[in-house]
Amino acid sequence: MSVFTSGIGHPALEAGRIGELTPANRLVVSPMTRVSAAPDGTPTDEMAEYYAEFARGGFGLVITEGTYTDTVYSQGYLNQPGIVSPEHAAAWRETTGRVHEAGAAVVLQLMHAGALSQGNRYRDDTAGPSAVPPLGEKMPEYGGHGPWPTPRAMDEADIEAAVRGFAESAVRAREAGFDGVEVHGANGYLLDQFLTDYTNRREDRYGGPVTNRIRLAAEVVAAIRAEVGPDFCVGVRLSQTKVNDFTHRWPGGVHDAETVFGALADANATYLHIASEGRDWIETARMENGVTITGLARRVSGLPVIANGGMHDFGQAAKVLADGHADFLSIGRAALASPDLPRRLADGTPLEDFDHMMLQPMATLDNARRWRRSALTGA
């Protein structure tokens, strides 16, 4: 077990504000793919209970797993939840109702997998910014195996369809009772593929300099904002690393970061969520001149920033908040092991150690439940 001293007075337990939302604390459940929806993408009662458990455990804000946004190229995994129909929206209401009843806010992450799709019930081929095969291989814990296929380069009609899918899905999310949406622009998925120079070899207005490569993400945020109005929360998740490239960094360093953060703020994003830079966050998040990527995001955008990566180290978490590197902290695997992590921080109770077997052979809720039963009974 991870041991720490009492969390009384810890800055993560203070209330915060993200746009119109006022979470009870600075602790956020990070989006984590669970591939446990029905085959048609409908969220299940088991999923509603899974998200509600985090809210009952004291998290102020819960962000869902990446949810696909259209019936063309966006789906990334089989049994991934969708938000592309009235039926999907109606089923998600069970989740939003239970999370709200437990006292937390809940945001739906909107995801287009692009070239990193390894299971799409609507079609067999993939699409991305350019016909460039992704690095690495598909992820077994999400039902994939073997190399990624080479995607078809998206044309203007494909891009328009993708933007429309994000915007229409945000409207359905609002109808389903979500407090906001988070645009998944991180980890190597479609919007990050456009931002990344080696996957984006386009020569049109979406390719070339970073000002063009961030254009699609900014257009998605602006399109959502036009549909949902000024008060609905519209966040953006970003990362330098990817699920298939753990060492990638933006080639232009601070210049690229300032361009990216400024473009998304200009598009009227509500917050920025910077995905993991490693457990030794203070060191790995540093850019040139000693600034951290999240601190830079706060300064350039003027928006609330969520930091991610090793924030179950509560000493580090306190420093990230107290020193102005971020406003909120998102927690992933440690939250899986201890869904009541905020209450444990407040009480000074040790966290349970994360066991990767929770995600084996696939990262489903059913496998996690079996792991917990085995851990309790020793069987």
Phi, psi and omega per residue, in radians:
M1 nan 2.606 3.067
S2 -1.482 2.247 -3.066
V3 -1.933 2.440 3.087
F4 -2.622 2.901 3.141
T5 -1.418 3.013 -3.096
S6 -0.942 2.462 -3.118
G7 -1.558 0.125 -3.139
I8 -0.992 2.181 -3.133
G9 1.457 0.038 3.135
H10 -1.165 2.326 -3.077
P11 -1.086 -0.389 3.122
A12 -1.187 -0.299 -3.131
L13 -1.591 -0.006 3.099
E14 -1.409 2.583 3.094
A15 -1.140 2.690 3.135
G16 -2.423 -3.105 -3.130
R17 -2.458 2.303 3.015
I18 -2.260 1.790 -3.058
G19 1.055 -2.141 3.129
E20 -1.552 -0.074 -3.114
L21 -1.543 2.495 3.128
T22 -2.249 1.280 3.134
P23 -1.013 2.608 -3.081
A24 -1.213 -0.318 3.105
N25 -2.681 -3.087 -3.065
R26 -1.695 0.217 -3.061
L27 -1.732 2.193 -2.999
V28 -2.163 2.385 2.998
V29 -1.377 2.112 3.140
S30 -1.242 2.564 3.070
P31 -1.121 2.315 -3.110
M32 -2.452 2.114 -3.108
T33 -1.131 2.288 -3.098
R34 -2.172 -0.099 3.082
V35 0.635 0.949 -3.076
S36 -2.224 0.246 3.061
A37 -1.360 2.970 3.028
A38 -1.145 2.801 -3.120
P39 -0.969 -0.486 3.136
D40 -1.561 0.175 3.095
G41 1.545 0.049 -3.129
T42 -1.319 2.209 3.084
P43 -1.155 2.621 -3.021
T44 -1.892 2.949 3.068
D45 -1.097 -0.625 3.094
E46 -1.051 -0.682 3.095
M47 -1.146 -0.717 3.122
A48 -1.045 -0.735 3.128
E49 -1.174 -0.666 3.099
Y50 -1.016 -0.833 -3.129
Y51 -1.260 -0.627 3.135
A52 -1.126 -0.546 -3.139
E53 -1.072 -0.652 3.088
F54 -1.138 -0.701 3.136
A55 -1.139 -0.763 3.095
R56 -1.134 -0.465 3.119
G57 -1.372 -0.061 3.013
G58 1.886 -0.045 3.104
F59 -1.116 2.379 -3.134
G60 -1.349 -0.510 -3.102
L61 -2.464 2.351 3.099
V62 -2.040 2.223 3.044
I63 -1.910 2.239 -3.083
T64 -1.308 2.985 2.989
E65 -1.098 2.812 3.100
G66 -1.040 2.253 -3.028
T67 -2.091 2.261 -3.005
Y68 -1.303 2.684 -2.848
T69 -2.050 -0.081 3.099
D70 -2.713 3.015 -3.128
T71 -1.818 0.520 3.107
V72 -2.047 -1.611 -2.993
Y73 -1.901 -0.003 -2.924
S74 -1.373 -0.534 -3.039
Q75 -1.096 2.354 -3.093
G76 -1.834 -0.471 -3.052
Y77 -2.499 2.615 2.949
L78 -1.166 2.524 -3.086
N79 1.121 0.382 2.941
Q80 -1.398 2.457 3.089
P81 -1.254 2.650 3.081
G82 -2.094 2.982 3.043
I83 -2.473 0.829 -2.994
V84 -1.947 0.122 -3.108
S85 -2.600 2.798 3.046
P86 -1.036 -0.557 3.126
E87 -1.166 -0.713 3.064
H88 -1.052 -0.830 -3.108
A89 -1.066 -0.733 -3.135
A90 -1.092 -0.715 -3.137
A91 -1.195 -0.607 3.113
W92 -1.132 -0.366 -3.114
R93 -1.077 -0.477 3.084
E94 -1.130 -0.707 3.107
T95 -1.146 -0.887 -3.094
T96 -1.096 -0.664 3.127
G97 -1.109 -0.781 -3.109
R98 -1.209 -0.697 3.131
V99 -1.135 -0.771 3.126
H100 -1.110 -0.707 3.135
E101 -1.050 -0.557 3.135
A102 -1.497 -0.027 2.977
G103 1.741 0.159 -3.123
A104 -1.932 2.815 2.960
A105 -1.573 2.719 -3.108
V106 -2.443 2.312 -3.100
V107 -2.101 2.392 3.125
L108 -1.635 2.151 3.074
Q109 -1.437 2.238 3.132
L110 -1.743 2.199 -2.991
M111 -2.326 2.315 2.943
H112 -2.051 2.055 -3.034
A113 -1.303 -0.495 -3.099
G114 1.044 -2.287 -3.091
A115 -1.186 -0.342 -3.129
L116 -1.635 0.763 3.045
S117 -1.699 2.248 3.133
Q118 -2.146 0.242 3.078
G119 -3.069 1.886 -3.083
N120 -2.368 1.996 -3.086
R121 -1.233 -0.198 -3.065
Y122 -1.660 -0.392 -3.132
R123 -2.881 2.891 -3.076
D124 -1.755 -0.363 -3.106
D125 -1.659 2.974 3.139
T126 -2.172 2.874 3.140
A127 -2.458 2.591 3.128
G128 -2.699 -3.011 -3.107
P129 -1.112 -0.617 -3.101
S130 -2.533 2.812 3.135
A131 -1.403 1.174 -3.117
V132 -2.101 2.118 3.132
P133 -1.141 2.333 3.116
P134 -1.121 2.691 3.052
L135 -1.198 2.721 2.996
G136 1.274 -2.789 -3.114
E137 -2.282 2.878 3.132
K138 -1.072 2.824 -3.003
M139 -1.719 2.021 -3.106
P140 -1.051 -0.615 -3.104
E141 -1.170 -0.205 3.060
Y142 -2.029 0.394 2.998
G143 1.528 0.233 -3.097
G144 -1.900 2.826 3.013
H145 -2.785 2.635 3.111
G146 1.475 3.114 -3.089
P147 -1.239 2.709 3.039
W148 -1.253 2.494 3.048
P149 -1.307 2.796 3.047
T150 -1.323 2.176 -3.095
P151 -1.340 2.793 2.960
R152 -1.405 2.394 3.102
A153 -1.187 2.228 -3.095
M154 -1.247 2.422 3.026
D155 -1.696 -3.108 -3.076
E156 -1.042 -0.664 3.139
A157 -1.139 -0.700 3.086
D158 -1.089 -0.747 -3.135
I159 -1.127 -0.762 3.112
E160 -1.070 -0.694 3.125
A161 -1.137 -0.681 3.126
A162 -1.132 -0.787 3.117
V163 -1.082 -0.779 3.138
R164 -1.081 -0.680 3.122
G165 -1.076 -0.761 3.083
F166 -1.047 -0.825 -3.061
A167 -1.153 -0.784 -3.135
E168 -1.173 -0.612 3.109
S169 -1.178 -0.617 3.091
A170 -1.106 -0.680 3.097
V171 -1.109 -0.758 3.113
R172 -1.122 -0.650 3.111
A173 -1.076 -0.750 3.104
R174 -1.082 -0.736 3.122
E175 -1.122 -0.505 -3.140
A176 -1.407 -0.042 3.084
G177 1.696 0.097 3.094
F178 -1.191 2.616 3.115
D179 -1.454 -0.161 3.132
G180 3.062 -3.114 3.049
V181 -2.273 2.707 3.017
E182 -2.117 2.128 3.108
V183 -1.383 2.138 -3.105
H184 -1.459 1.723 3.104
G185 -1.942 0.448 -2.990
A186 -2.135 3.095 2.833
N187 1.092 0.305 3.053
G188 1.645 0.051 3.131
Y189 -1.437 -3.046 -2.833
L190 -0.884 -0.923 -3.065
L191 -1.132 -0.585 3.060
D192 -1.259 -0.546 3.064
Q193 -1.092 -0.676 3.076
F194 -1.185 -0.617 -3.116
L195 -1.290 -0.475 -3.023
T196 -1.480 2.226 -3.033
D197 -1.114 -0.630 -3.048
Y198 -1.425 -0.240 3.017
T199 -1.761 -0.220 3.140
N200 -1.994 1.791 3.119
R201 -1.984 0.449 -3.105
R202 -1.227 2.712 3.109
E203 -2.043 0.224 3.113
D204 -1.741 -2.802 -3.059
R205 -1.246 -0.120 3.096
Y206 -1.750 0.012 -3.089
G207 -2.209 2.944 3.122
G208 1.706 -2.133 -3.094
P209 -1.171 2.814 -3.076
V210 -1.058 -0.509 3.094
T211 -1.075 -0.535 3.065
N212 -1.458 -0.655 -3.058
R213 -1.233 -0.400 3.073
I214 -1.556 -0.084 -3.037
R215 -1.010 -0.773 -3.073
L216 -1.116 -0.773 3.112
A217 -1.042 -0.736 3.131
A218 -1.151 -0.666 3.109
E219 -1.147 -0.641 3.099
V220 -1.108 -0.829 3.135
V221 -1.064 -0.787 -3.133
A222 -1.106 -0.688 3.140
A223 -1.160 -0.721 3.073
I224 -1.096 -0.808 -3.121
R225 -1.033 -0.682 3.130
A226 -1.103 -0.524 -3.099
E227 -1.520 -0.618 -2.996
V228 -1.762 -0.169 3.109
G229 1.529 3.127 -2.971
P230 -1.354 -0.336 -2.967
D231 -1.719 -0.286 -3.125
F232 -1.317 2.412 -3.091
C233 -1.272 2.219 3.118
V234 -2.301 1.663 3.133
G235 -1.631 2.973 3.077
V236 -2.397 2.268 3.052
R237 -1.740 2.308 -3.115
L238 -2.271 2.756 3.020
S239 -2.749 2.726 2.951
Q240 -1.528 -0.692 3.127
T241 -1.399 2.925 -3.097
K242 -2.395 2.821 3.102
V243 -1.129 -0.377 3.128
N244 -2.039 0.314 3.103
D245 -2.862 1.561 -3.026
F246 -1.348 -0.199 -3.069
T247 -1.849 -0.030 -3.058
H248 -1.131 2.447 2.986
R249 -2.338 2.615 3.121
W250 -1.045 2.197 -2.996
P251 -1.119 -0.513 -3.131
G252 -1.560 0.104 3.071
G253 0.965 -2.270 -3.091
V254 -1.031 -0.683 3.138
H255 -1.041 -0.831 3.120
D256 -1.084 -0.768 -3.120
A257 -1.064 -0.782 3.131
E258 -1.081 -0.688 3.122
T259 -1.133 -0.800 -3.123
V260 -1.100 -0.883 -3.090
F261 -1.127 -0.695 3.136
G262 -1.140 -0.718 -3.131
A263 -1.112 -0.699 -3.110
L264 -1.293 -0.606 3.032
A265 -1.128 -0.732 3.121
D266 -1.113 -0.486 3.117
A267 -1.412 -0.004 3.074
N268 1.349 0.679 2.943
A269 -1.154 2.698 3.115
T270 -1.574 -0.667 3.134
Y271 -2.646 2.888 3.041
L272 -2.103 2.389 -3.115
H273 -2.127 1.945 -3.056
I274 -1.700 1.980 -3.032
A275 -1.277 2.922 -2.892
S276 -0.807 2.310 2.948
E277 -1.980 0.270 3.067
G278 1.978 2.813 -3.102
R279 -1.177 -0.611 3.053
D280 -1.460 1.206 -2.889
W281 -1.068 -0.815 -3.054
I282 -0.978 -0.643 -3.128
E283 -1.383 -0.855 -3.007
T284 -1.335 -0.342 3.122
A285 -1.473 -0.099 -3.100
R286 -1.287 2.448 3.057
M287 -1.946 -2.994 3.129
E288 -1.081 2.688 -3.096
N289 1.204 0.184 3.039
G290 1.435 -0.037 3.126
V291 -1.296 2.632 3.021
T292 -1.627 2.683 -3.082
I293 -1.116 -0.604 3.126
T294 -1.308 -0.687 3.073
G295 -1.079 -0.686 3.085
L296 -1.119 -0.719 3.112
A297 -1.054 -0.721 3.113
R298 -1.093 -0.787 -3.074
R299 -1.187 -0.792 -3.060
V300 -1.260 -0.772 -3.019
S301 -1.511 -0.510 -3.019
G302 1.258 0.233 -3.083
L303 -1.816 2.774 2.971
P304 -1.073 2.506 -3.103
V305 -2.192 2.354 3.048
I306 -1.792 2.191 3.073
A307 -1.692 2.613 -3.083
N308 -2.459 2.507 3.073
G309 2.105 1.749 3.074
G310 1.250 0.375 -3.068
M311 -1.379 0.041 2.965
H312 -1.385 -0.132 2.919
D313 -1.420 1.732 -2.938
F314 -1.271 -0.363 2.993
G315 -1.173 -0.817 3.080
Q316 -1.093 -0.731 -3.138
A317 -1.032 -0.741 3.123
A318 -1.100 -0.698 -3.136
K319 -1.167 -0.711 3.130
V320 -1.024 -0.748 -3.140
L321 -1.322 -0.843 -3.045
A322 -1.141 -0.576 -3.111
D323 -1.581 0.107 3.028
G324 1.384 0.367 3.114
H325 -1.361 -0.453 -3.101
A326 -2.823 2.953 -3.137
D327 -1.851 -0.508 -3.132
F328 -2.397 2.854 -3.098
L329 -2.235 2.207 3.066
S330 -1.797 2.474 -3.027
I331 -2.264 2.300 -3.079
G332 -1.883 -1.596 -3.006
R333 -1.057 -0.631 3.101
A334 -1.123 -0.514 3.074
A335 -1.255 -0.594 3.067
L336 -1.085 -0.749 -3.126
A337 -1.275 -0.596 -3.105
S338 -2.333 1.416 -3.137
P339 -1.050 -0.322 3.097
D340 -1.732 0.504 -3.074
L341 -0.906 -0.791 3.129
P342 -1.042 -0.684 3.130
R343 -1.188 -0.623 3.091
R344 -1.158 -0.679 3.085
L345 -1.071 -0.795 -3.121
A346 -1.116 -0.631 -3.066
D347 -1.567 -0.217 -3.043
G348 1.325 0.423 -3.138
T349 -1.525 2.398 -3.139
P350 -1.052 2.609 3.013
L351 -1.445 2.641 2.974
E352 -1.311 2.527 3.078
D353 -1.282 2.419 3.060
F354 -1.272 2.373 3.099
D355 -2.076 2.085 -3.093
H356 -1.064 -0.313 3.095
M357 -1.125 -0.284 3.039
M358 -1.044 -0.435 -3.056
L359 -1.858 0.231 -3.079
Q360 -1.991 2.534 -0.074
P361 -1.333 -0.192 3.042
M362 -2.413 2.746 -3.056
A363 -1.468 1.023 -3.126
T364 -1.788 2.798 3.067
L365 -1.160 -0.582 3.120
D366 -1.110 -0.772 3.122
N367 -1.159 -0.644 3.093
A368 -1.120 -0.687 3.129
R369 -1.138 -0.713 3.110
R370 -1.124 -0.691 3.123
W371 -1.074 -0.779 -3.117
R372 -1.115 -0.729 3.126
R373 -1.089 -0.717 3.110
S374 -1.153 -0.704 -3.139
A375 -1.131 -0.591 -3.102
L376 -1.363 -0.646 -3.040
T377 -1.708 -0.316 -3.062
G378 1.338 0.142 -3.123
A379 -1.619 nan nan
